[in-house]
Amino acid sequence: MSMYKHIAETWKRLLKENSKEIRDKAIKFRREPTIVRIDKPSRLDRARMLGYKAKQGFVVVRAKVGRGGMRKDRPRSGRRPKHLGVVKIKQSISMKNVAERRVSKKYPNLSVLGSYYLYKDAKNYWYEVLLVDKNHPVVYKDREMRHRLGLIAQH
C-alpha cells in the first residue's frame, strides 16, 4: 500500500471511531477564527488528489461553516434588504460550497482548486480549501497546473 492509502485509511478510522485525537483538534479549531490560513494540509492524501503541491503559490485554508438553521426568519426591524442576513442561505447549496465561496471571497486573488471535509460537531463543519495563485511564476511554469486551471488549451 502506498503512503497516501495509509493516510486515507487512518483518517477513515479516526472519523469512524470519532477518536479522542480528532476531538482534541476540534476543540482547538473552535477557538480559531472562521477562516484561518494553515501551513500544510491535514489530509495530505485528499489534498494531493485535488492537485496540491508543496511549493510556492499554493495556499491551504481551514474554513468553519455553521450547521443547521437553513430557514432564517426575516428581521422585524427596518434595514436594507442586503443586510437582512437571509439571502445565500439555501438548503440546496452544500456546506462545502458555502465554505469554498466564503474563502474565495476572503482571498480574491487566488483560485479555488478544491476542498475536502475535515470534521463536524454539533454546531460546525470544518473544511480545508486549497487555493492557488495563477500568476505565481512557480505555478505558471508547472504545465500540469496550467492544464488544470485552464490557462492553456488541451489538445
C-alpha positions as a Markdown table, in Angstrom:
| # | Residue | x | y | z |
|---|---|---|---|---|
| 1 | Met | 0.0 | 0.0 | 0.0 |
| 2 | Ser | 1.2 | 3.5 | -0.8 |
| 3 | Met | 1.7 | 6.2 | 1.9 |
| 4 | Tyr | -1.4 | 8.1 | 0.7 |
| 5 | Lys | -3.5 | 5.0 | 1.1 |
| 6 | His | -2.3 | 4.6 | 4.7 |
| 7 | Ile | -3.1 | 8.2 | 5.4 |
| 8 | Ala | -6.6 | 7.8 | 3.9 |
| 9 | Glu | -7.2 | 4.6 | 6.0 |
| 10 | Thr | -6.0 | 6.4 | 9.2 |
| 11 | Trp | -8.4 | 9.3 | 8.6 |
| 12 | Lys | -11.3 | 7.0 | 7.8 |
| 13 | Arg | -10.6 | 5.1 | 11.0 |
| 14 | Leu | -10.3 | 8.3 | 13.1 |
| 15 | Leu | -13.6 | 9.7 | 11.7 |
| 16 | Lys | -15.5 | 6.5 | 12.1 |
| 17 | Glu | -14.4 | 6.0 | 15.7 |
| 18 | Asn | -14.7 | 9.7 | 16.5 |
| 19 | Ser | -11.3 | 9.3 | 18.2 |
| 20 | Lys | -10.0 | 11.5 | 21.1 |
| 21 | Glu | -7.2 | 12.8 | 18.8 |
| 22 | Ile | -9.5 | 14.4 | 16.3 |
| 23 | Arg | -11.9 | 15.7 | 19.0 |
| 24 | Asp | -9.0 | 17.5 | 20.7 |
| 25 | Lys | -8.1 | 19.0 | 17.4 |
| 26 | Ala | -11.7 | 20.2 | 17.0 |
| 27 | Ile | -11.5 | 21.9 | 20.4 |
| 28 | Lys | -8.6 | 24.0 | 19.0 |
| 29 | Phe | -10.4 | 24.6 | 15.8 |
| 30 | Arg | -13.4 | 26.1 | 17.7 |
| 31 | Arg | -11.1 | 28.8 | 19.3 |
| 32 | Glu | -9.7 | 29.8 | 15.9 |
| 33 | Pro | -11.3 | 32.4 | 13.5 |
| 34 | Thr | -13.8 | 31.2 | 11.0 |
| 35 | Ile | -11.3 | 31.3 | 8.1 |
| 36 | Val | -7.7 | 30.6 | 9.0 |
| 37 | Arg | -4.7 | 30.0 | 6.8 |
| 38 | Ile | -2.6 | 27.0 | 7.7 |
| 39 | Asp | 0.9 | 25.8 | 6.7 |
| 40 | Lys | 0.2 | 22.4 | 5.3 |
| 41 | Pro | -2.9 | 20.3 | 4.7 |
| 42 | Ser | -4.2 | 18.0 | 7.5 |
| 43 | Arg | -5.3 | 15.3 | 5.0 |
| 44 | Leu | -2.4 | 15.1 | 2.6 |
| 45 | Asp | -4.0 | 12.3 | 0.6 |
| 46 | Arg | -7.1 | 14.3 | -0.3 |
| 47 | Ala | -5.1 | 17.5 | -0.9 |
| 48 | Arg | -2.8 | 15.7 | -3.4 |
| 49 | Met | -5.8 | 14.2 | -5.1 |
| 50 | Leu | -7.2 | 17.7 | -5.7 |
| 51 | Gly | -3.9 | 18.9 | -7.1 |
| 52 | Tyr | -2.0 | 20.3 | -4.1 |
| 53 | Lys | 1.8 | 20.6 | -4.3 |
| 54 | Ala | 4.2 | 21.7 | -1.6 |
| 55 | Lys | 5.5 | 24.7 | -3.5 |
| 56 | Gln | 5.1 | 28.4 | -3.6 |
| 57 | Gly | 1.8 | 29.7 | -4.9 |
| 58 | Phe | -0.3 | 27.1 | -3.1 |
| 59 | Val | -2.3 | 28.1 | 0.0 |
| 60 | Val | -4.3 | 25.9 | 2.4 |
| 61 | Val | -7.2 | 27.5 | 4.4 |
| 62 | Arg | -9.4 | 25.9 | 7.1 |
| 63 | Ala | -12.9 | 27.1 | 7.0 |
| 64 | Lys | -15.6 | 26.8 | 9.6 |
| 65 | Val | -19.3 | 26.7 | 8.5 |
| 66 | Gly | -22.2 | 26.8 | 10.9 |
| 67 | Arg | -24.7 | 23.8 | 10.8 |
| 68 | Gly | -28.4 | 23.9 | 10.6 |
| 69 | Gly | -30.8 | 26.8 | 10.5 |
| 70 | Met | -31.5 | 26.9 | 6.8 |
| 71 | Arg | -34.8 | 28.7 | 7.5 |
| 72 | Lys | -33.9 | 32.1 | 8.9 |
| 73 | Asp | -36.7 | 34.4 | 9.9 |
| 74 | Arg | -36.7 | 37.8 | 8.3 |
| 75 | Pro | -35.9 | 40.5 | 10.9 |
| 76 | Arg | -38.8 | 42.7 | 12.1 |
| 77 | Ser | -36.9 | 45.9 | 12.3 |
| 78 | Gly | -36.2 | 48.1 | 9.2 |
| 79 | Arg | -33.0 | 47.7 | 7.3 |
| 80 | Arg | -31.7 | 47.4 | 3.8 |
| 81 | Pro | -32.7 | 44.1 | 2.1 |
| 82 | Lys | -29.0 | 43.4 | 1.5 |
| 83 | His | -28.4 | 43.4 | 5.3 |
| 84 | Leu | -31.3 | 41.2 | 6.3 |
| 85 | Gly | -29.0 | 38.2 | 6.6 |
| 86 | Val | -31.4 | 35.8 | 4.9 |
| 87 | Val | -30.0 | 35.6 | 1.4 |
| 88 | Lys | -27.5 | 32.9 | 0.3 |
| 89 | Ile | -28.8 | 30.5 | 3.0 |
| 90 | Lys | -30.3 | 27.8 | 0.9 |
| 91 | Gln | -30.9 | 24.1 | 1.6 |
| 92 | Ser | -29.8 | 23.1 | -1.9 |
| 93 | Ile | -26.3 | 24.6 | -1.5 |
| 94 | Ser | -23.9 | 22.2 | 0.3 |
| 95 | Met | -21.8 | 23.3 | 3.2 |
| 96 | Lys | -18.7 | 22.5 | 1.2 |
| 97 | Asn | -19.7 | 25.0 | -1.5 |
| 98 | Val | -20.5 | 27.6 | 1.2 |
| 99 | Ala | -17.0 | 27.2 | 2.6 |
| 100 | Glu | -15.4 | 27.5 | -0.8 |
| 101 | Arg | -17.4 | 30.6 | -1.6 |
| 102 | Arg | -16.5 | 32.3 | 1.7 |
| 103 | Val | -12.8 | 31.5 | 1.3 |
| 104 | Ser | -12.7 | 32.7 | -2.3 |
| 105 | Lys | -14.4 | 36.0 | -1.1 |
| 106 | Lys | -11.7 | 36.5 | 1.5 |
| 107 | Tyr | -8.8 | 35.6 | -0.9 |
| 108 | Pro | -10.0 | 37.2 | -4.2 |
| 109 | Asn | -6.6 | 37.0 | -6.0 |
| 110 | Leu | -6.5 | 33.2 | -5.5 |
| 111 | Ser | -8.4 | 30.4 | -7.4 |
| 112 | Val | -10.1 | 27.6 | -5.5 |
| 113 | Leu | -8.6 | 24.2 | -6.5 |
| 114 | Gly | -11.0 | 22.2 | -4.4 |
| 115 | Ser | -11.9 | 21.4 | -0.8 |
| 116 | Tyr | -12.4 | 18.4 | 1.4 |
| 117 | Tyr | -14.3 | 17.5 | 4.6 |
| 118 | Leu | -12.3 | 17.7 | 7.9 |
| 119 | Tyr | -14.6 | 17.3 | 10.8 |
| 120 | Lys | -18.1 | 18.2 | 12.2 |
| 121 | Asp | -19.5 | 18.7 | 15.6 |
| 122 | Ala | -22.9 | 19.8 | 16.9 |
| 123 | Lys | -22.5 | 23.4 | 15.7 |
| 124 | Asn | -20.0 | 23.5 | 12.9 |
| 125 | Tyr | -18.5 | 21.8 | 9.8 |
| 126 | Trp | -14.8 | 22.3 | 9.0 |
| 127 | Tyr | -13.4 | 22.1 | 5.5 |
| 128 | Glu | -9.9 | 22.6 | 4.2 |
| 129 | Val | -9.9 | 24.7 | 1.0 |
| 130 | Leu | -7.0 | 24.5 | -1.4 |
| 131 | Leu | -6.2 | 27.8 | -3.2 |
| 132 | Val | -3.6 | 28.5 | -5.9 |
| 133 | Asp | -2.2 | 31.8 | -7.3 |
| 134 | Lys | -2.5 | 31.5 | -11.1 |
| 135 | Asn | 0.0 | 34.4 | -11.6 |
| 136 | His | 2.8 | 33.0 | -9.4 |
| 137 | Pro | 5.8 | 32.1 | -11.6 |
| 138 | Val | 6.3 | 28.7 | -10.0 |
| 139 | Val | 2.6 | 27.8 | -10.6 |
| 140 | Tyr | 2.6 | 29.2 | -14.1 |
| 141 | Lys | 5.7 | 27.2 | -15.2 |
| 142 | Asp | 4.0 | 24.0 | -14.0 |
| 143 | Arg | 2.5 | 22.5 | -17.1 |
| 144 | Glu | 0.1 | 20.2 | -15.2 |
| 145 | Met | -1.3 | 23.1 | -13.2 |
| 146 | Arg | -1.8 | 25.2 | -16.3 |
| 147 | His | -3.9 | 22.4 | -17.7 |
| 148 | Arg | -5.8 | 22.0 | -14.5 |
| 149 | Leu | -6.5 | 25.7 | -14.2 |
| 150 | Gly | -7.4 | 26.1 | -17.9 |
| 151 | Leu | -4.6 | 28.5 | -18.7 |
| 152 | Ile | -3.6 | 26.6 | -21.8 |
| 153 | Ala | -5.9 | 24.7 | -24.1 |
| 154 | Gln | -5.7 | 20.9 | -24.1 |
| 155 | His | -5.4 | 19.1 | -27.4 |
